[in-house]
Amino acid sequence: MEKLDLPRVETEQPLGHISPESLVQRIITTSAFQSFFNTISNGGFLLIAAATMAFIWSNLSPEGYNHFWHQDFSLTLGSAVLTHSLAHWVNDALMTFFFFTVGLEIKREMLVGGLSDPRKAALPVAAAIGGMLIPALIYFIFNGTSDSSSGWGIPMATDIAFSLAILSTLGKRIPFGIRLFLTAFAIADDLGAILVIALFYTPSIHLEYLAIASGVCVILFFLNRLWVKSPLVYLAVGLILWFMIAHAGLHATITGVIVAMFIPARSRYNTDVFMRLVRERLDQIHCDDGDCGYTIMVNRSHLESVHAIHTACKEVETPLQKMEHGLQPWIAYLVLPLFALANAGVVMKELELSVALLHPVTLGVALGLFLGKPIGITLCTWLATKILKVNLLGGVTWLMVLGVGFLGGIGFTMSLFIGALSFTTPIYQEYAKMGIILGSLGGAVCGYLVLRFASRQVAPLD
């Protein structure tokens, strides 16, 4: 798979005349998106492998699969003992870190990314809204009057790792603008899914625990204002908040998003000092013959300059970026594959296939993802361009938007997560999983084919 090649930053001014703040901001923003795209898309392929393994494992050895994930695992802290199934620990504890990174991504996008400018954010936000409303409506058409109506939130979600993984296979055929659009839309969609979980999949609220959780949030606020940057401090406070939110009746994973909103997003390192230090150190790397060659490892002065620049670059990076970059590989390569392994198993022999395929839950989820997503995303994006007078990004065509709409129908991770919250009836959960798999596969195949066809009408990027 090819790494993302970002286009050169074009500017009307020579780099030397760009303000230090603007230059550093451009470097940091571009680097963050490149790191995010490459890590998440690579992790998407591992996620696909884990989901396939779960399906095979659950059908070769259903008893072994269920026994492994439902065996109890205890966590002891002093006199306190927490005992839950292994699947529960994955879904409620490890996935909190996933939601934490989602929260960091949302905050970054709202500050410096595709959601920072209201006009630029209009299209991905409109796409996310359409991509949630139409799938939910399609699900209601099949299940609105039955006891399975609570699953309406399942087809509303988009799996950003899966969708970016499919998009990355198209390499340079796809304009940079479509990558930005899909990423911003998927992050806005994640925000919508988080709100749906918090508002509609909470059975009861215990106000006393919610009040304590609010007090913990006040502590997080002061940590932010004091610019506390230690991850361990936020982890300790986050554990207390996780416990309180879980006992308040909200889903504990929401803790991750809340804590992420309080992580400092600005650096206290003076930009002018940074630029002056880097320039001074670069000036020190000089050679008598005008050709330095490979001198870094053999020239002590050059090596010291490189180390000083490296240290300055680390200092100028914000706590939000450090945590996001540090956690992304763990989430992409460990947490999400474990989640897929624990939740993607569908035991086919326990289902009557003809009944399962035609069950309203399966149809509502599958068609909501496969049809509702591309219709909603394309329609609302088109409406936004007409009503708000906003244009598509350069190089992006409407056929590409439709292709991204199909990729938006890859629900998987968040859909499986909402599916587990929607039903207490095991058979409905199995039907939902089947619908998610069918809808996501259909969206992946159609999205790839549509984007590949659309890319033939655009000159490949060099």
One Martini backbone bead per residue (centre of mass of N, CA, C, O) as a GRO file, in nm:
protein
  462
    1MET     BB    1   0.096   0.035   0.021
    2GLU     BB    2   0.064   0.365  -0.012
    3LYS     BB    3   0.168   0.650   0.079
    4LEU     BB    4   0.100   0.963   0.161
    5ASP     BB    5   0.107   1.229  -0.078
    6LEU     BB    6   0.166   1.545  -0.026
    7PRO     BB    7   0.123   1.843  -0.126
    8ARG     BB    8   0.252   2.124  -0.194
    9VAL     BB    9   0.279   2.425  -0.048
   10GLU     BB   10   0.109   2.695  -0.159
   11THR     BB   11   0.242   3.031  -0.213
   12GLU     BB   12   0.273   3.381  -0.259
   13GLN     BB   13   0.513   3.338  -0.068
   14PRO     BB   14   0.794   3.312   0.057
   15LEU     BB   15   0.895   3.138   0.325
   16GLY     BB   16   1.054   3.377   0.458
   17HIS     BB   17   0.760   3.556   0.472
   18ILE     BB   18   0.650   3.372   0.668
   19SER     BB   19   0.525   3.332   0.950
   20PRO     BB   20   0.610   3.134   1.204
   21GLU     BB   21   0.323   3.048   1.284
   22SER     BB   22   0.230   2.957   1.001
   23LEU     BB   23   0.449   2.749   0.942
   24VAL     BB   24   0.409   2.564   1.187
   25GLN     BB   25   0.107   2.510   1.136
   26ARG     BB   26   0.145   2.367   0.864
   27ILE     BB   27   0.330   2.142   0.953
   28ILE     BB   28   0.149   2.020   1.177
   29THR     BB   29  -0.110   1.968   1.015
   30THR     BB   30   0.010   1.789   0.792
   31SER     BB   31   0.141   1.577   0.976
   32ALA     BB   32  -0.118   1.484   1.120
   33PHE     BB   33  -0.270   1.381   0.870
   34GLN     BB   34  -0.061   1.181   0.767
   35SER     BB   35  -0.045   1.006   1.020
   36PHE     BB   36  -0.344   0.937   1.038
   37PHE     BB   37  -0.388   0.808   0.760
   38ASN     BB   38  -0.171   0.583   0.771
   39THR     BB   39  -0.250   0.442   1.036
   40ILE     BB   40  -0.555   0.388   0.983
   41SER     BB   41  -0.529   0.238   0.709
   42ASN     BB   42  -0.346   0.012   0.811
   43GLY     BB   43  -0.540  -0.079   1.041
   44GLY     BB   44  -0.777  -0.164   0.854
   45PHE     BB   45  -0.649  -0.432   0.755
   46LEU     BB   46  -0.636  -0.562   1.037
   47LEU     BB   47  -0.940  -0.546   1.087
   48ILE     BB   48  -1.022  -0.733   0.858
   49ALA     BB   49  -0.864  -0.979   0.962
   50ALA     BB   50  -1.007  -0.999   1.241
   51ALA     BB   51  -1.295  -1.038   1.131
   52THR     BB   52  -1.236  -1.295   0.973
   53MET     BB   53  -1.134  -1.461   1.215
   54ALA     BB   54  -1.396  -1.446   1.380
   55PHE     BB   55  -1.576  -1.591   1.176
   56ILE     BB   56  -1.415  -1.855   1.162
   57TRP     BB   57  -1.399  -1.924   1.464
   58SER     BB   58  -1.716  -1.920   1.526
   59ASN     BB   59  -1.760  -2.171   1.315
   60LEU     BB   60  -1.549  -2.386   1.409
   61SER     BB   61  -1.578  -2.274   1.739
   62PRO     BB   62  -1.829  -2.168   1.918
   63GLU     BB   63  -1.761  -2.251   2.208
   64GLY     BB   64  -1.472  -2.137   2.220
   65TYR     BB   65  -1.541  -1.845   2.153
   66ASN     BB   66  -1.748  -1.789   2.383
   67HIS     BB   67  -1.571  -1.877   2.623
   68PHE     BB   68  -1.338  -1.681   2.590
   69TRP     BB   69  -1.514  -1.400   2.595
   70HIS     BB   70  -1.690  -1.502   2.876
   71GLN     BB   71  -1.469  -1.496   3.060
   72ASP     BB   72  -1.346  -1.411   3.355
   73PHE     BB   73  -1.207  -1.088   3.463
   74SER     BB   74  -0.986  -0.954   3.707
   75LEU     BB   75  -0.959  -0.638   3.892
   76THR     BB   76  -0.717  -0.528   4.130
   77LEU     BB   77  -0.763  -0.254   4.386
   78GLY     BB   78  -0.692  -0.356   4.657
   79SER     BB   79  -1.020  -0.412   4.771
   80ALA     BB   80  -1.092  -0.383   4.479
   81VAL     BB   81  -1.319  -0.572   4.257
   82LEU     BB   82  -1.325  -0.641   3.906
   83THR     BB   83  -1.579  -0.834   3.726
   84HIS     BB   84  -1.547  -0.950   3.388
   85SER     BB   85  -1.565  -1.004   3.083
   86LEU     BB   86  -1.356  -0.990   2.821
   87ALA     BB   87  -1.552  -0.839   2.633
   88HIS     BB   88  -1.618  -0.612   2.834
   89TRP     BB   89  -1.331  -0.497   2.854
   90VAL     BB   90  -1.309  -0.423   2.560
   91ASN     BB   91  -1.580  -0.246   2.530
   92ASP     BB   92  -1.534  -0.057   2.810
   93ALA     BB   93  -1.217  -0.005   2.822
   94LEU     BB   94  -1.052  -0.003   2.554
   95MET     BB   95  -1.266   0.179   2.399
   96THR     BB   96  -1.201   0.438   2.553
   97PHE     BB   97  -0.939   0.495   2.392
   98PHE     BB   98  -1.077   0.527   2.124
   99PHE     BB   99  -1.259   0.769   2.212
  100PHE     BB  100  -1.022   0.948   2.281
  101THR     BB  101  -0.907   0.972   1.991
  102VAL     BB  102  -1.165   1.084   1.871
  103GLY     BB  103  -1.166   1.340   2.044
  104LEU     BB  104  -0.894   1.447   1.941
  105GLU     BB  105  -0.977   1.462   1.642
  106ILE     BB  106  -1.211   1.656   1.677
  107LYS     BB  107  -1.052   1.887   1.806
  108ARG     BB  108  -0.847   1.925   1.579
  109GLU     BB  109  -1.051   1.977   1.347
  110MET     BB  110  -1.185   2.231   1.495
  111LEU     BB  111  -0.911   2.400   1.503
  112VAL     BB  112  -0.719   2.298   1.215
  113GLY     BB  113  -0.915   2.160   1.026
  114GLY     BB  114  -1.202   2.071   0.839
  115LEU     BB  115  -1.378   2.211   1.104
  116SER     BB  116  -1.272   2.518   1.149
  117ASP     BB  117  -1.428   2.611   0.898
  118PRO     BB  118  -1.752   2.663   0.838
  119ARG     BB  119  -1.741   2.637   0.525
  120LYS     BB  120  -1.565   2.376   0.514
  121ALA     BB  121  -1.761   2.212   0.716
  122ALA     BB  122  -2.036   2.193   0.570
  123LEU     BB  123  -2.007   1.935   0.398
  124PRO     BB  124  -1.927   1.713   0.609
  125VAL     BB  125  -2.166   1.773   0.798
  126ALA     BB  126  -2.391   1.721   0.594
  127ALA     BB  127  -2.304   1.433   0.530
  128ALA     BB  128  -2.338   1.323   0.818
  129ILE     BB  129  -2.638   1.383   0.851
  130GLY     BB  130  -2.737   1.222   0.604
  131GLY     BB  131  -2.576   0.954   0.702
  132MET     BB  132  -2.793   0.926   0.948
  133LEU     BB  133  -3.092   0.972   0.865
  134ILE     BB  134  -3.149   0.774   0.627
  135PRO     BB  135  -3.073   0.504   0.765
  136ALA     BB  136  -3.278   0.534   0.997
  137LEU     BB  137  -3.527   0.542   0.812
  138ILE     BB  138  -3.491   0.264   0.682
  139TYR     BB  139  -3.507   0.106   0.944
  140PHE     BB  140  -3.798   0.204   1.020
  141ILE     BB  141  -3.947   0.074   0.783
  142PHE     BB  142  -3.882  -0.226   0.904
  143ASN     BB  143  -3.900  -0.148   1.255
  144GLY     BB  144  -4.099   0.072   1.381
  145THR     BB  145  -4.332  -0.151   1.518
  146SER     BB  146  -4.117  -0.309   1.672
  147ASP     BB  147  -3.886  -0.453   1.908
  148SER     BB  148  -3.641  -0.352   1.694
  149SER     BB  149  -3.632  -0.025   1.691
  150SER     BB  150  -3.361   0.028   1.866
  151GLY     BB  151  -3.161  -0.010   1.593
  152TRP     BB  152  -3.138   0.275   1.439
  153GLY     BB  153  -2.820   0.342   1.507
  154ILE     BB  154  -2.647   0.135   1.346
  155PRO     BB  155  -2.647   0.272   1.034
  156MET     BB  156  -2.506   0.563   1.119
  157ALA     BB  157  -2.223   0.452   1.094
  158THR     BB  158  -1.859   0.499   1.054
  159ASP     BB  159  -1.560   0.341   0.945
  160ILE     BB  160  -1.261   0.493   0.923
  161ALA     BB  161  -1.058   0.261   0.880
  162PHE     BB  162  -1.192   0.111   0.648
  163SER     BB  163  -1.236   0.350   0.448
  164LEU     BB  164  -0.931   0.436   0.431
  165ALA     BB  165  -0.824   0.166   0.331
  166ILE     BB  166  -0.973   0.163   0.062
  167LEU     BB  167  -0.874   0.439  -0.042
  168SER     BB  168  -0.561   0.370  -0.037
  169THR     BB  169  -0.568   0.163  -0.285
  170LEU     BB  170  -0.586   0.412  -0.503
  171GLY     BB  171  -0.397   0.626  -0.439
  172LYS     BB  172  -0.323   0.874  -0.688
  173ARG     BB  173  -0.612   0.876  -0.818
  174ILE     BB  174  -0.688   1.048  -0.570
  175PRO     BB  175  -0.771   1.327  -0.450
  176PHE     BB  176  -0.699   1.505  -0.173
  177GLY     BB  177  -0.992   1.615  -0.118
  178ILE     BB  178  -1.127   1.332  -0.066
  179ARG     BB  179  -0.970   1.266   0.189
  180LEU     BB  180  -1.062   1.507   0.354
  181PHE     BB  181  -1.366   1.457   0.332
  182LEU     BB  182  -1.377   1.174   0.461
  183THR     BB  183  -1.241   1.244   0.728
  184ALA     BB  184  -1.432   1.474   0.822
  185PHE     BB  185  -1.696   1.315   0.798
  186ALA     BB  186  -1.621   1.076   0.989
  187ILE     BB  187  -1.577   1.254   1.240
  188ALA     BB  188  -1.860   1.378   1.244
  189ASP     BB  189  -1.998   1.100   1.265
  190ASP     BB  190  -1.875   1.021   1.536
  191LEU     BB  191  -2.007   1.249   1.694
  192GLY     BB  192  -2.296   1.156   1.638
  193ALA     BB  193  -2.268   0.871   1.765
  194ILE     BB  194  -2.199   0.969   2.050
  195LEU     BB  195  -2.466   1.121   2.096
  196VAL     BB  196  -2.650   0.878   2.059
  197ILE     BB  197  -2.541   0.711   2.292
  198ALA     BB  198  -2.586   0.925   2.521
  199LEU     BB  199  -2.907   0.989   2.459
  200PHE     BB  200  -3.039   0.680   2.357
  201TYR     BB  201  -2.837   0.452   2.528
  202THR     BB  202  -2.972   0.534   2.819
  203PRO     BB  203  -3.164   0.391   3.058
  204SER     BB  204  -3.032   0.540   3.324
  205ILE     BB  205  -3.008   0.799   3.583
  206HIS     BB  206  -2.759   0.887   3.831
  207LEU     BB  207  -2.721   1.184   3.987
  208GLU     BB  208  -2.494   1.142   4.197
  209TYR     BB  209  -2.277   1.048   3.990
  210LEU     BB  210  -2.307   1.289   3.796
  211ALA     BB  211  -2.211   1.503   3.998
  212ILE     BB  212  -1.928   1.387   4.039
  213ALA     BB  213  -1.848   1.398   3.741
  214SER     BB  214  -1.865   1.706   3.724
  215GLY     BB  215  -1.635   1.755   3.927
  216VAL     BB  216  -1.418   1.617   3.756
  217CYS     BB  217  -1.443   1.817   3.517
  218VAL     BB  218  -1.337   2.057   3.677
  219ILE     BB  219  -1.056   1.942   3.713
  220LEU     BB  220  -0.994   1.926   3.410
  221PHE     BB  221  -1.017   2.227   3.358
  222PHE     BB  222  -0.774   2.310   3.544
  223LEU     BB  223  -0.564   2.140   3.401
  224ASN     BB  224  -0.586   2.299   3.138
  225ARG     BB  225  -0.527   2.589   3.251
  226LEU     BB  226  -0.240   2.477   3.376
  227TRP     BB  227  -0.102   2.296   3.162
  228VAL     BB  228  -0.130   1.994   3.194
  229LYS     BB  229   0.072   1.717   3.026
  230SER     BB  230   0.030   1.458   3.180
  231PRO     BB  231  -0.098   1.150   3.112
  232LEU     BB  232  -0.124   1.033   3.405
  233VAL     BB  233  -0.319   1.243   3.517
  234TYR     BB  234  -0.551   1.190   3.312
  235LEU     BB  235  -0.577   0.890   3.378
  236ALA     BB  236  -0.655   0.913   3.676
  237VAL     BB  237  -0.904   1.095   3.635
  238GLY     BB  238  -1.040   0.912   3.419
  239LEU     BB  239  -1.097   0.668   3.606
  240ILE     BB  240  -1.294   0.815   3.787
  241LEU     BB  241  -1.490   0.901   3.562
  242TRP     BB  242  -1.553   0.616   3.456
  243PHE     BB  243  -1.688   0.515   3.717
  244MET     BB  244  -1.912   0.737   3.739
  245ILE     BB  245  -2.043   0.699   3.460
  246ALA     BB  246  -2.115   0.402   3.488
  247HIS     BB  247  -2.298   0.459   3.755
  248ALA     BB  248  -2.489   0.676   3.609
  249GLY     BB  249  -2.563   0.509   3.311
  250LEU     BB  250  -2.353   0.561   3.126
  251HIS     BB  251  -2.133   0.508   2.892
  252ALA     BB  252  -1.800   0.472   2.966
  253THR     BB  253  -1.666   0.562   2.686
  254ILE     BB  254  -1.733   0.870   2.706
  255THR     BB  255  -1.488   0.950   2.871
  256GLY     BB  256  -1.283   0.982   2.641
  257VAL     BB  257  -1.410   1.239   2.517
  258ILE     BB  258  -1.407   1.423   2.763
  259VAL     BB  259  -1.102   1.422   2.820
  260ALA     BB  260  -1.011   1.523   2.536
  261MET     BB  261  -1.135   1.818   2.568
  262PHE     BB  262  -0.895   1.883   2.805
  263ILE     BB  263  -0.664   1.877   2.620
  264PRO     BB  264  -0.409   2.048   2.534
  265ALA     BB  265  -0.380   2.248   2.211
  266ARG     BB  266  -0.135   2.421   2.321
  267SER     BB  267   0.165   2.577   2.311
  268ARG     BB  268   0.437   2.724   2.521
  269TYR     BB  269   0.620   2.748   2.289
  270ASN     BB  270   0.805   2.975   2.139
  271THR     BB  271   0.811   3.038   1.806
  272ASP     BB  272   1.051   3.232   1.776
  273VAL     BB  273   1.252   3.054   1.924
  274PHE     BB  274   1.229   2.812   1.739
  275MET     BB  275   1.316   2.947   1.470
  276ARG     BB  276   1.590   3.052   1.569
  277LEU     BB  277   1.715   2.781   1.653
  278VAL     BB  278   1.690   2.635   1.381
  279ARG     BB  279   1.854   2.836   1.213
  280GLU     BB  280   2.114   2.820   1.375
  281ARG     BB  281   2.157   2.511   1.343
  282LEU     BB  282   2.161   2.509   1.032
  283ASP     BB  283   2.407   2.702   1.004
  284GLN     BB  284   2.607   2.487   1.147
  285ILE     BB  285   2.556   2.319   0.881
  286HIS     BB  286   2.871   2.306   0.739
  287CYS     BB  287   3.097   2.315   0.449
  288ASP     BB  288   3.386   2.367   0.282
  289ASP     BB  289   3.290   2.223  -0.009
  290GLY     BB  290   2.955   2.233  -0.013
  291ASP     BB  291   2.949   1.908   0.068
  292CYS     BB  292   2.828   1.708   0.316
  293GLY     BB  293   2.667   1.463   0.291
  294TYR     BB  294   2.742   1.200   0.535
  295THR     BB  295   2.794   1.375   0.842
  296ILE     BB  296   2.628   1.336   1.101
  297MET     BB  297   2.784   1.078   1.237
  298VAL     BB  298   3.093   1.229   1.215
  299ASN     BB  299   2.975   1.511   1.315
  300ARG     BB  300   2.934   1.657   1.610
  301SER     BB  301   2.803   1.929   1.539
  302HIS     BB  302   2.577   1.814   1.362
  303LEU     BB  303   2.452   1.623   1.574
  304GLU     BB  304   2.377   1.843   1.780
  305SER     BB  305   2.187   1.999   1.593
  306VAL     BB  306   1.984   1.773   1.544
  307HIS     BB  307   1.906   1.731   1.843
  308ALA     BB  308   1.806   2.020   1.892
  309ILE     BB  309   1.580   2.015   1.678
  310HIS     BB  310   1.430   1.770   1.789
  311THR     BB  311   1.366   1.892   2.067
  312ALA     BB  312   1.211   2.142   1.962
  313CYS     BB  313   0.987   1.982   1.815
  314LYS     BB  314   0.878   1.846   2.075
  315GLU     BB  315   0.813   2.113   2.232
  316VAL     BB  316   0.606   2.241   2.012
  317GLU     BB  317   0.432   2.021   2.074
  318THR     BB  318   0.134   1.924   2.170
  319PRO     BB  319  -0.037   1.729   2.386
  320LEU     BB  320  -0.245   1.632   2.181
  321GLN     BB  321  -0.043   1.528   1.967
  322LYS     BB  322   0.118   1.333   2.143
  323MET     BB  323  -0.122   1.150   2.219
  324GLU     BB  324  -0.220   1.082   1.938
  325HIS     BB  325   0.047   0.961   1.827
  326GLY     BB  326   0.084   0.749   2.061
  327LEU     BB  327  -0.208   0.596   2.025
  328GLN     BB  328  -0.271   0.516   1.731
  329PRO     BB  329  -0.121   0.240   1.706
  330TRP     BB  330  -0.274   0.096   1.940
  331ILE     BB  331  -0.555   0.124   1.817
  332ALA     BB  332  -0.504   0.009   1.524
  333TYR     BB  333  -0.323  -0.268   1.627
  334LEU     BB  334  -0.518  -0.356   1.891
  335VAL     BB  335  -0.803  -0.259   1.980
  336LEU     BB  336  -0.971  -0.299   1.716
  337PRO     BB  337  -0.899  -0.597   1.659
  338LEU     BB  338  -1.011  -0.699   1.932
  339PHE     BB  339  -1.299  -0.603   1.885
  340ALA     BB  340  -1.348  -0.771   1.631
  341LEU     BB  341  -1.285  -1.049   1.759
  342ALA     BB  342  -1.523  -1.016   1.986
  343ASN     BB  343  -1.780  -0.914   1.765
  344ALA     BB  344  -1.770  -1.065   1.456
  345GLY     BB  345  -1.912  -1.319   1.542
  346VAL     BB  346  -2.099  -1.551   1.328
  347VAL     BB  347  -2.321  -1.816   1.378
  348MET     BB  348  -2.455  -1.983   1.117
  349LYS     BB  349  -2.581  -2.257   1.237
  350GLU     BB  350  -2.784  -2.081   1.431
  351LEU     BB  351  -2.895  -1.991   1.153
  352GLU     BB  352  -3.155  -1.921   0.940
  353LEU     BB  353  -3.076  -1.791   0.652
  354SER     BB  354  -3.350  -1.703   0.526
  355VAL     BB  355  -3.442  -1.554   0.782
  356ALA     BB  356  -3.199  -1.367   0.833
  357LEU     BB  357  -3.195  -1.211   0.554
  358LEU     BB  358  -3.526  -1.124   0.597
  359HIS     BB  359  -3.494  -0.972   0.838
  360PRO     BB  360  -3.554  -0.657   0.948
  361VAL     BB  361  -3.278  -0.608   1.078
  362THR     BB  362  -3.099  -0.687   0.842
  363LEU     BB  363  -3.228  -0.500   0.630
  364GLY     BB  364  -3.205  -0.228   0.780
  365VAL     BB  365  -2.897  -0.231   0.808
  366ALA     BB  366  -2.797  -0.299   0.520
  367LEU     BB  367  -2.963  -0.073   0.366
  368GLY     BB  368  -2.874   0.165   0.535
  369LEU     BB  369  -2.576   0.139   0.446
  370PHE     BB  370  -2.590   0.085   0.128
  371LEU     BB  371  -2.814   0.325   0.070
  372GLY     BB  372  -2.836   0.552   0.286
  373LYS     BB  373  -2.554   0.670   0.277
  374PRO     BB  374  -2.520   0.764  -0.023
  375ILE     BB  375  -2.779   0.928  -0.031
  376GLY     BB  376  -2.734   1.118   0.214
  377ILE     BB  377  -2.454   1.231   0.140
  378THR     BB  378  -2.511   1.337  -0.147
  379LEU     BB  379  -2.766   1.507  -0.096
  380CYS     BB  380  -2.655   1.698   0.137
  381THR     BB  381  -2.416   1.806  -0.021
  382TRP     BB  382  -2.580   1.933  -0.250
  383LEU     BB  383  -2.753   2.119  -0.072
  384ALA     BB  384  -2.513   2.279   0.048
  385THR     BB  385  -2.413   2.402  -0.223
  386LYS     BB  386  -2.685   2.558  -0.276
  387ILE     BB  387  -2.747   2.706  -0.003
  388LEU     BB  388  -2.426   2.794   0.079
  389LYS     BB  389  -2.230   2.830  -0.162
  390VAL     BB  390  -2.049   2.561  -0.186
  391ASN     BB  391  -1.763   2.403  -0.290
  392LEU     BB  392  -1.586   2.174  -0.405
  393LEU     BB  393  -1.306   2.041  -0.402
  394GLY     BB  394  -1.037   2.007  -0.574
  395GLY     BB  395  -1.105   1.737  -0.805
  396VAL     BB  396  -1.399   1.697  -0.716
  397THR     BB  397  -1.663   1.482  -0.777
  398TRP     BB  398  -1.980   1.347  -0.768
  399LEU     BB  399  -1.886   1.055  -0.802
  400MET     BB  400  -1.696   1.064  -0.558
  401VAL     BB  401  -1.910   1.122  -0.347
  402LEU     BB  402  -2.059   0.858  -0.393
  403GLY     BB  403  -1.820   0.676  -0.319
  404VAL     BB  404  -1.798   0.785  -0.029
  405GLY     BB  405  -2.083   0.699   0.049
  406PHE     BB  406  -2.023   0.397   0.037
  407LEU     BB  407  -1.791   0.404   0.245
  408GLY     BB  408  -1.987   0.508   0.472
  409GLY     BB  409  -2.125   0.205   0.477
  410ILE     BB  410  -1.890   0.133   0.672
  411GLY     BB  411  -1.957   0.055   0.991
  412PHE     BB  412  -1.883  -0.164   1.203
  413THR     BB  413  -1.754  -0.073   1.481
  414MET     BB  414  -1.987   0.127   1.569
  415SER     BB  415  -2.218  -0.065   1.494
  416LEU     BB  416  -2.144  -0.293   1.688
  417PHE     BB  417  -2.160  -0.119   1.938
  418ILE     BB  418  -2.461  -0.034   1.910
  419GLY     BB  419  -2.577  -0.322   1.887
  420ALA     BB  420  -2.503  -0.403   2.185
  421LEU     BB  421  -2.702  -0.168   2.300
  422SER     BB  422  -2.987  -0.231   2.157
  423PHE     BB  423  -2.979  -0.543   2.249
  424THR     BB  424  -3.087  -0.834   2.450
  425THR     BB  425  -3.132  -1.009   2.206
  426PRO     BB  426  -2.926  -1.229   2.057
  427ILE     BB  427  -3.057  -1.264   1.770
  428TYR     BB  428  -3.051  -0.961   1.700
  429GLN     BB  429  -2.744  -0.933   1.711
  430GLU     BB  430  -2.694  -1.130   1.476
  431TYR     BB  431  -2.855  -0.977   1.261
  432ALA     BB  432  -2.692  -0.716   1.283
  433LYS     BB  433  -2.421  -0.836   1.201
  434MET     BB  434  -2.510  -0.927   0.922
  435GLY     BB  435  -2.591  -0.646   0.820
  436ILE     BB  436  -2.314  -0.515   0.859
  437ILE     BB  437  -2.151  -0.700   0.673
  438LEU     BB  438  -2.316  -0.664   0.413
  439GLY     BB  439  -2.317  -0.352   0.397
  440SER     BB  440  -2.006  -0.313   0.412
  441LEU     BB  441  -1.926  -0.482   0.167
  442GLY     BB  442  -2.095  -0.330  -0.040
  443GLY     BB  443  -1.967  -0.050   0.013
  444ALA     BB  444  -1.673  -0.126  -0.052
  445VAL     BB  445  -1.708  -0.222  -0.343
  446CYS     BB  446  -1.862   0.023  -0.463
  447GLY     BB  447  -1.666   0.243  -0.375
  448TYR     BB  448  -1.423   0.142  -0.532
  449LEU     BB  449  -1.549   0.134  -0.819
  450VAL     BB  450  -1.644   0.428  -0.837
  451LEU     BB  451  -1.365   0.563  -0.780
  452ARG     BB  452  -1.212   0.428  -1.010
  453PHE     BB  453  -1.389   0.542  -1.235
  454ALA     BB  454  -1.367   0.847  -1.157
  455SER     BB  455  -1.046   0.864  -1.184
  456ARG     BB  456  -1.037   0.844  -1.504
  457GLN     BB  457  -1.138   1.160  -1.529
  458VAL     BB  458  -0.862   1.204  -1.377
  459ALA     BB  459  -0.564   1.307  -1.335
  460PRO     BB  460  -0.298   1.195  -1.209
  461LEU     BB  461  -0.103   1.224  -0.936
  462ASP     BB  462   0.241   1.329  -0.871
   0.00000   0.00000   0.00000
